[in-house]
């Protein structure tokens, strides 16, 4: 698994590592400057016939042209485009050295130029008008070698970005070939296919369900893009020509809307979208076949240009629909997700079973929170994963419940089932053990540092504990009393005070109490949750805490996790120090091993360049700090000299982060309105699952 941040190199240091790329670019620019091609069209000029490559040049014996034509561009505006494309060669050189980069560039350039000439010569012999036209064309430029290097660079990408980049590149070269089909488009597709054949880095059958769905999504989306392109610009490809439409075409708008809806359904793995996409592909292929037969029999005689253009587009897209239909049938098992499908195998567990699992096998410091309302439960292996469904995300909380030895199996089954259901799987506030259990190519991000106080032998002695001793001594002088109790055992008057303190705290925030990993008095009513009360001599409750049980093996209490912290305005000053210190002594005397002060949400200090979620967490923390004080709370806990255990967000890759960020926002603030969020200075977009 990889973490988000990586060391950065200075631009100067990088340039020293790409001498071959810089040499080719420099030669390209130098030749352009010496021949004035940088500022004047080279196509049709004095040197064009002698230096440009293509089938006519080879037939006339100008064997040098595949080399000489490489260092020119036909038009000045092409220079910046081609130079930008050299990123592929630069990346390839950085990763594999100058010899490999130069071999891909030279080999790709020569293969694409010579291969295009051979292919066009063979096709022209059939009398195909497009091939006959291209057989008389000349071309210049290094784009064949550039495209080969881009393809080779993509082959070095980590998964899943490699598959995604391959799909984008293949979509580009196929679309330009089908709709425009000039000699350089032929060269591009040959260069890309050469690298695809040599490197064999795209293996669709070995991709995950998610990637198979994404390929279908991108492929179908290409048709929507094509509909818009052909509406705006003219095409001149192997299947004929078409002109741009006059004004907006409402049938195109309807086509695009339908395609976008189906593409999104394929991305989510929906069966209905797959069925409709199959039908749509079959209809388009049938239309193209009928038109092709009609053209073969009757030709375009006595037809207007609009009809001819429509036939051309139908034939061109028909070829691409065949490829898409073949792919959709090939990966049909990826499209079985249902909108409300449960994760895990039946019967679906409930909160009571999750609690029983905790009693039997124990859990972590946040495991008790998995028993709260709003959670879904997945039975995976012999364990249970508690999660929330938010905006298409299966947001698992903490570690899987159940036998420690089965954790890796539980994680793998949860991830697979979530993906089959079209959900984005992730784990929030997971431990190092769960981080080790997720797939190797998953990413991780630190979201909190659990603050743990070891209780055996705890004594508040020494200078380091001075502030805690002072609080305890002051409380004794002022007649404060400490009581560890259960909410249900307290009188109506005490419960009313607790609610008044909590309501006053919430009322000052402008936002509701947060959820997910932050409880309320509702969760504190549980008979296994304990309350710590600080009571003044006059009977007023000046502050209270709630403590969640941490179970060890066989139902034993291993420790307690701090949840609620509330104080009465104007009450005893150091009431929180007093409550936590008194609780720690009581727990220690009872034989508990640890006391978790919990990880303050959004309070971790991220390194520079830690990623999108880190930036979102930092902005969210800054906005919520005046309201909830997470950073202040984190600093307060340092008084108890805890040790830290890292809590992680575990996710597949960076493309999931935007949706995960929305899911976390809705999980922590499930009842907040858009107006409340906006009033707090947040720009949160409401998403739909």
Beta strands, then each sheet from edge to edge (+ up, - down):
strand 1: 2-3
strand 2: 235-237
strand 3: 240-242
strand 4: 376-380
strand 5: 383-390
strand 6: 393-397
strand 7: 424-430
strand 8: 443-454
strand 9: 481-485
strand 10: 530-535
strand 11: 541-551
strand 12: 557-567
strand 13: 594-596
strand 14: 643-651
sheet 1: 1+ 8+ 13- 12- 11+ 10- 9+
sheet 2: 1+ 8+ 14- 7+ 6+ 5- 4+
sheet 3: 2+ 3-
end
